[in-house]
Amino acid sequence: MKKELKTSEGAAPVGAYSQGLVVGDFVYTSGMGPLDPHTGEVVGTDVAAQTHQVMRNLGAILAAHGLGFDDVVKSTVHLQHLKRDFAAYNEVYKSYFSQPFPVRTTVGSELMDILVEIDFVAHKSA
């Protein structure tokens, strides 16, 4: 059984997908871009600013199920310019977590007018 997670504090879907799903003790988020949840506009012109907005959007989805960043067990990250932007993105990303950090895959991808997209898998501990 799966339950949809929705929040007006995270970027609204721009296609046929949910912001997040709860399946058992796990929460799966969609890939989030750096969109302002109220205007739908891209926030920031560099990867650091865009990563902060993505993390705020993902944090809102986690919070809709009573979770936080320390509940994240896996992330997948897409960077438009992997070599150029990795260090700046990584500095922002790691500031949202404490150790042990989630496992992570980071790849270079063709993105639509954004520099970063991230999705999470989180686990709700008993």
C-alpha positions as a printed NumPy array, in Angstrom:
array([[  0.   ,   0.   ,   0.   ],
       [  1.301,   3.457,  -0.853],
       [  0.225,   6.864,   0.389],
       [  0.865,  10.126,  -1.437],
       [  2.689,  12.96 ,   0.333],
       [  1.74 ,  16.516,  -0.664],
       [  2.773,  19.856,   0.727],
       [  2.426,  23.414,  -0.485],
       [  5.835,  24.121,   1.098],
       [  7.642,  22.035,  -1.525],
       [  7.71 ,  22.572,  -5.28 ],
       [  4.527,  21.35 ,  -6.963],
       [  4.82 ,  18.589,  -9.563],
       [  5.142,  19.829, -13.142],
       [  4.191,  16.465, -14.612],
       [  2.494,  13.165, -13.855],
       [  4.219,  12.36 , -10.56 ],
       [  3.779,  12.759,  -6.806],
       [  6.013,  14.864,  -4.573],
       [  6.525,  11.814,  -2.417],
       [  5.143,   8.402,  -1.534],
       [  5.056,   6.519,   1.74 ],
       [  5.494,   2.779,   1.286],
       [  5.696,   0.906,   4.568],
       [  8.407,   2.527,   6.68 ],
       [  9.996,   4.251,   3.676],
       [  9.428,   7.628,   2.034],
       [ 10.433,   8.092,  -1.6  ],
       [ 10.601,  11.601,  -3.025],
       [ 10.497,  12.643,  -6.634],
       [ 13.472,  14.411,  -8.065],
       [ 13.195,  18.004,  -6.897],
       [ 14.532,  21.016,  -8.711],
       [ 15.196,  24.503,  -7.344],
       [ 11.66 ,  25.8  ,  -7.824],
       [ 10.03 ,  28.27 ,  -5.473],
       [  6.953,  26.452,  -4.133],
       [  4.819,  29.601,  -4.3  ],
       [  5.799,  31.023,  -7.691],
       [  7.082,  27.965,  -9.551],
       [ 10.104,  29.987, -10.664],
       [ 13.71 ,  28.745, -10.524],
       [ 15.53 ,  30.101,  -7.459],
       [ 19.196,  31.031,  -7.828],
       [ 21.61 ,  31.327, -10.707],
       [ 24.45 ,  29.211,  -9.286],
       [ 24.546,  25.631,  -8.046],
       [ 24.925,  26.614,  -4.366],
       [ 21.751,  28.72 ,  -4.31 ],
       [ 19.873,  26.132,  -6.341],
       [ 21.   ,  23.299,  -4.045],
       [ 19.717,  25.196,  -0.993],
       [ 16.302,  25.555,  -2.653],
       [ 16.21 ,  21.881,  -3.638],
       [ 17.035,  20.891,  -0.056],
       [ 14.308,  23.189,   1.305],
       [ 11.796,  21.566,  -1.071],
       [ 12.886,  18.063,  -0.07 ],
       [ 12.861,  18.992,   3.619],
       [  9.241,  20.119,   3.286],
       [  8.249,  16.791,   1.743],
       [ 10.013,  14.867,   4.501],
       [  8.361,  17.056,   7.142],
       [  4.93 ,  16.245,   5.675],
       [  5.503,  12.743,   7.075],
       [  7.242,  13.818,  10.29 ],
       [ 10.742,  13.1  ,   8.987],
       [ 13.919,  15.136,   8.671],
       [ 17.251,  14.97 ,   6.891],
       [ 18.689,  12.522,   9.428],
       [ 16.048,  10.002,   8.264],
       [ 17.416,  10.028,   4.695],
       [ 19.208,   6.791,   3.802],
       [ 19.805,   7.29 ,   0.046],
       [ 20.003,  10.218,  -2.333],
       [ 20.423,  10.483,  -6.056],
       [ 21.815,  13.745,  -7.396],
       [ 21.909,  15.034, -10.955],
       [ 24.202,  17.952, -11.805],
       [ 24.067,  19.777, -15.117],
       [ 27.826,  20.503, -14.886],
       [ 29.306,  17.694, -12.805],
       [ 32.976,  18.681, -12.854],
       [ 32.399,  22.422, -12.585],
       [ 29.741,  22.375,  -9.847],
       [ 30.456,  19.303,  -7.707],
       [ 32.481,  21.033,  -4.976],
       [ 30.023,  23.925,  -4.489],
       [ 27.001,  21.609,  -4.508],
       [ 28.685,  19.191,  -2.074],
       [ 29.43 ,  21.965,   0.45 ],
       [ 25.751,  22.927,   0.572],
       [ 24.465,  19.338,   0.494],
       [ 26.579,  18.134,   3.42 ],
       [ 25.478,  21.068,   5.596],
       [ 21.993,  19.526,   5.815],
       [ 23.144,  16.188,   7.251],
       [ 24.978,  14.786,  10.224],
       [ 27.108,  11.654,  10.124],
       [ 26.632,   8.977,   9.063],
       [ 25.716,  10.639,   5.772],
       [ 23.19 ,   8.938,   3.484],
       [ 24.541,   6.793,   0.678],
       [ 24.579,   8.83 ,  -2.513],
       [ 24.887,   8.603,  -6.266],
       [ 25.908,  11.803,  -8.073],
       [ 25.862,  11.943, -11.859],
       [ 26.08 ,  14.482, -14.638],
       [ 22.761,  14.826, -16.472],
       [ 21.084,  16.93 , -19.102],
       [ 18.652,  19.036, -17.04 ],
       [ 15.957,  21.394, -18.213],
       [ 17.109,  24.94 , -17.326],
       [ 18.302,  24.004, -13.822],
       [ 21.702,  23.058, -12.389],
       [ 20.726,  20.399,  -9.823],
       [ 18.005,  17.845,  -9.113],
       [ 17.924,  15.548,  -6.071],
       [ 15.67 ,  12.76 ,  -4.819],
       [ 15.65 ,  10.92 ,  -1.492],
       [ 14.733,   7.635,   0.08 ],
       [ 14.073,   8.05 ,   3.805],
       [ 13.251,   5.536,   6.51 ],
       [ 10.928,   6.144,   9.447],
       [ 12.469,   4.419,  12.436],
       [ 10.2  ,   3.026,  15.129]])
